[in-house]
């Protein structure tokens, strides 16, 4: 899933930034500078939402950034992530599946040196409308 949430960036005296997501309890991070803070914000947001998806928890609707109150010096940036991309990267281990096909089809496929796993993967991606 693709998400975009408002993040509050708070500059620190040492040039670092603290980052929190007011819509997501416990979702906060920091970075040594602006590029690092943005990178860390994307990482913590994606991990938080991925965990919520895995636990089948309610994922709140993102607030309108204009409705978020800021303290002096703070600013908002919208951070976008894609948990599906994360899932594909980190959950790419293989799992064994047992399936049943007619003997004649098995024999023909073996004669043609068909890779059963590859065919099944491609067919599942097509059925699920997954494009890589």
C-alpha positions in Angstrom: 0.0 0.0 0.0 1.1 3.5 -0.6 0.7 6.1 2.2 1.5 9.7 2.8 1.5 11.3 6.2 2.4 14.7 7.6 5.6 14.7 9.6 6.5 17.5 12.1 10.2 18.4 11.8 11.7 20.1 14.8 15.2 21.7 14.4 17.6 21.0 17.2 20.4 23.3 18.4 23.1 21.0 17.0 21.7 21.0 13.5 19.9 17.7 13.9 16.1 17.3 13.4 13.5 15.4 15.5 10.6 14.0 13.5 7.2 12.8 14.6 4.0 11.7 12.9 1.0 13.1 14.9 -1.4 10.6 13.3 0.6 7.6 14.4 1.3 7.1 18.1 4.9 6.1 18.8 6.1 7.0 15.3 9.0 9.3 15.7 12.7 9.5 14.8 15.6 11.9 14.3 18.4 12.7 11.9 21.8 14.3 12.1 20.8 16.8 9.3 17.9 17.3 6.9 18.7 14.5 4.4 19.2 12.1 7.2 16.0 13.1 9.0 14.0 12.7 5.8 15.5 9.3 5.2 14.9 8.2 8.8 11.3 9.6 8.6 10.6 7.4 5.6 12.1 4.4 7.3 10.2 4.7 10.6 6.9 5.5 8.8 7.2 2.5 6.5 8.1 0.1 9.4 5.3 1.4 11.5 2.7 1.0 8.8 4.1 -2.3 7.7 3.8 -3.6 11.3 0.2 -2.3 11.6 -0.7 -4.1 8.3 0.9 -7.3 9.6 -1.0 -7.1 12.9 -4.2 -6.1 11.1 -4.5 -3.0 13.1 -6.6 0.0 12.0 -4.5 2.5 10.0 -5.7 6.0 10.6 -6.5 8.4 7.9 -3.8 11.0 7.4 -4.6 14.5 8.7 -4.7 17.5 6.5 -1.3 19.2 7.1 -3.0 22.6 7.3 -4.9 21.4 10.5 -1.8 20.5 12.4 -0.6 23.0 15.0 3.1 23.7 15.2 5.4 25.1 17.8 7.8 27.9 17.0 10.5 26.7 14.5 8.7 23.5 13.6 7.6 22.8 10.0 5.6 20.1 8.2 6.7 17.9 5.4 4.6 15.1 3.9 6.4 11.8 3.8 5.3 9.1 1.4 6.1 5.4 1.6 5.1 2.1 -0.1 4.8 -0.9 2.2 4.5 -3.2 -0.8 7.9 -2.3 -2.0 9.3 -2.9 1.5 7.4 -6.2 1.8 8.9 -7.5 -1.6 12.4 -6.5 -0.5 12.3 -8.0 3.0 9.9 -10.9 2.6 11.5 -12.5 -0.4 12.3 -15.8 1.1 10.9 -18.8 -0.6 8.2 -21.0 0.8 7.4 -24.5 -0.2 3.9 -25.2 -1.6 2.5 -28.6 -2.6 0.1 -28.6 -5.5 -1.7 -31.2 -7.6 -1.9 -31.2 -11.4 -2.9 -33.9 -13.8 -0.2 -36.5 -14.6 -0.4 -35.8 -18.4 0.2 -32.1 -17.8 3.1 -32.9 -15.5 4.7 -35.2 -18.0 4.4 -32.6 -20.8 5.8 -29.8 -18.7 8.7 -31.9 -17.6 9.5 -32.9 -21.2 9.5 -29.2 -22.1 11.8 -28.4 -19.1 9.2 -26.0 -17.6 10.2 -24.4 -14.3 7.1 -25.1 -12.2 8.0 -22.4 -9.6 8.6 -19.8 -12.2 5.3 -20.5 -14.0 3.4 -20.5 -10.7 5.0 -17.2 -9.6 4.2 -15.5 -12.9 0.6 -16.8 -12.9 0.0 -15.6 -9.3 1.4 -12.1 -10.2 -0.9 -12.0 -13.2 -3.9 -13.0 -11.2 -3.1 -10.5 -8.4 -2.3 -7.7 -10.9 1.2 -7.3 -9.5 3.6 -5.5 -11.9 7.3 -5.4 -11.3 
